[in-house]
Amino acid sequence: MANMSSSSVLRDARRIVVKVGSSLVTNDGRGLDEAAIGEWCRQMAQLMRDGREVIMVSSGAIAEGMKRLGWTVRPKAIQELQAAAAVGQMGLAQMYETKLKLNGLGSAQVLLTHADLADRERYLNARSTLLTLLKLGVVPVINENDTVVNDEIKFGDNDTLGALVANLVEADALVILTDQKGLFTADPRKAPNAEFVHEARAGDASLEAMAGGAGSSLGRGGMITKILAAKRAAGSGASTVIAWGREPDALIRLTQGEAIGTLLVAQTQKNQARKQWMADHLQLRGAVVVDAGAVVKVRDQGKSLLPVGMVLVEGDFSRGDVIALRDERGVEFARGLANYSSSEARLLCRRPSADIEKLLGYAAEPEMLHRDNLVLTR
């Protein structure tokens, strides 16, 4: 595979999603591995002391629930799996809280389903919650909400969930900790001549063949789901590392630039991917006309759009839709993600941000469009 000399990918990453699988978390199903979880929490604490933001995506609730219920065989009935998840989630959250607290960190449990991320408003609510937790210096510990999912809404594996979370928070990197050293050109158990893949391009079609064939994007574990997760994460500019979860100080060494595991490099930079996505919208649901002062602040000074600068709202759009920003001549100069719906925006025109809660009964954000969610079009 191509050597891209990208040791700086993880070294420069400021926001990192770490995903660990059930076999690691539960010591191959024997119960929560307290020592291993403690090690990951210690390393995450070091990363945060270094000025990074960390989110943990952790499997293990069903396996832990089975142990607590005394079950030795994994059930097939969805309601029994959901019951096991409900029981096990208590222990999983408690373990992370205890180990993170020992390292001086707060923790928060966040349970997600596919429906949460498919619905635009719930997607934005989840994003806002996670970003707020990161600002507070709290480590979000995320798992699929197995207590309510069914076959239609399951992520299918937490590799996919890890990638979706990386996209949700616009992470710089996704680290998938697994029970394998990384990716080989073939299954090393069957092909003694299989070579280890140190680095490749995320989304390279040949990787899927190496991992055992092109699988479903909602596959159920194995190396193929990790390859597909890296491809998905690369869409928002996040590179992925697949590494052995019991490698000593793996997270710390990766962020120091050491080559561990398989690095799958995203070809698009994070900001470029986001801005290109907004710029490529051919049909917009609406627009906000702003005064000359707001044009200067947004276009020339890189500021967010505040409600006080809005003159007129056009169209019918929801929170999270991409909308246009126009000057008073009707010329579009930017576009971005709306923090409020069109009906709410009409109430906010010409009003200071301090009035948002009084006018709407709640205040999601002080801006109509945040500068991070804006792209200039002229």
Secondary structure, DSSP 4 states (H G I P E B T S, - for coil): ------THHHHT-SEEEEEE-HHHHTTTTTS--HHHHHHHHHHHHHHHHTT-EEEEEE--HHHHHHHHHT--S---SHHHHHHHHHHHHHHHHHHHHHHHHHTT-EEEEEEE-HHHHHSHHHHHHHHHHHHHHHHTTEEEEEEE-TTT--TTT--SSHHHHHHHHHHHTT-SEEEEEESSSSEESS-TTT-TTPPEE-EEETT-HHHHHHTTS---TT--SSHHHHHHHHHHHHTTT-EEEEEETTSTTHHHHHHTT---SEEEE-SS-HHHHHHHHHHT-SS-SEEEEE-HHHHIIIIIT-PPBPGGGEEEEEE---TT-EEEEE-TTS-EEEEEE-SS-HHHHHHHTT--GGGHHHHHSS-S-S-SB-GGGEEE--
